[in-house]
Amino acid sequence: MDAAGALIVVPESADYEVRRELLRIGIRSAVGRLDQVESVLVYDPLTTPAMRRAAEFWAFVRRSGVPTADPKALDADCILAAQTSLLGGPGDAVTIATTNAVHLNRFPGIDARQWDLITG
């Protein structure tokens, strides 16, 4: 938990997106720091229910005419939103801290906010 009492969760899909870019640009020390950060936060691995919800979200945004990626792309936004939608319980507020709130707020039940507005 952070100082405000919020539980910080790292979805595996977000880890993948950050890790692949760090590896691509060759910053291995940052990959090590990512591993260290995740050892003290809650890590949310991908599950079959999350991937099935991601497929539902993928279809929803395309039927709505507001896709978040190319039709042939895996679409990590759908996967992240799906993982998030399965977190928490009754009465919990679950928020995605991101630089891409516009895309993520297209999914039903998702509260995504710009990272800098949350961490202030």
N, C-alpha and C positions, 0 to 999 in steps of 0.2 A: 504494500500500500504506500501511496505517496503521503506527503505531509497533510493533504486535505482529506485523507481517508479513502481515496479512490484506489481501486485495485487496477493495476496496469497489466494488461494482457497483450502478449505478442502473438498474433495469429501466424501460423506457419506460412500462409500465403504471403504475408507482409515480409517475413524473414526471407523468403525466396526472392522477392523483388529487390530488396536491399542487397542481399548477399550476392546475387548474380551481377549486379552493377559494380559492386566493390571488386569482385573477381575480374570482371571485364576490364576495369581500368587499372587493375594490378595493385590495389591497396590491401595487401594481406594483413597488415597490422590492424586495419579497421575491422577485418573479418574476425580477428582475435578479440577485439573489443566488443563486437556484436555478440560473440559467444559468451563473454563475461557478463554483459548486461542481461542476457537471457537467463543466466544462471541465478539471478536474483529476482527476476520477474516471473510471472505465470506464462508458460508457453502453451499455446493452444494448437495441438496437432490437427492436421486435416483428418476428417472422418467421412465415412460414406454418407451419413445424413447431411453433412455440410455440402458435399459435392452434389447430392441430389437437389438440395435447395438452390445451389448455384445454377444448376440446369434450369430450374423454374424461374429464377431471376433473369437468366440469359434470355429465355423465351419471352418473359414479361416485357423487358425493355425493348426488344425487337418488335413485338406486337404493338407496343406503344409508340413506335417510331423514334425512340431516343436511345439507340444502342450506345454502349460505352467503349466499343472496340470494333475492329474489322469483323465481318461475319465468320471468317475462318479462324479467328484468333481464339485462344483459350479464354481470354477475358478475365484477368486477375481481379478486376473490380467486382465481378459477379461472385467470385470465390470469397473475397474478403467480406463482402456484404453478407453472404450466406453464413460464413463462420460467425460473424458478429451477431446475426439474427438469432443464433442458437445459444448465445451466452446470456448469463443472468437469469433471474427468476422474477416472479411477480413483485412489482414495486421497484425493481432495479432499473436504474438509468444506465444504458449502455451507449457510449458515444465513440465514434471513430475519430481519432485525431489524424488529420491528413493535410496534404497540400492540394487535394483534389475533391473537395466537398461537393462540387457541382455534379460530378458523375455519380458519386456514392449516394447522394440524396435522391437519386432517381428510383432507388429500390424501396419497396414498401416496408415501413417500420424501421427504417434506418435513420439514425441521427448522426450525421457526419459534420464536423466543424473544422475550420481551418486551424491547423496546429498552433500557430502563434496566438490565436484568440483564446485557446484553452490553457496554454502554458504561461501566457501573459507575462 
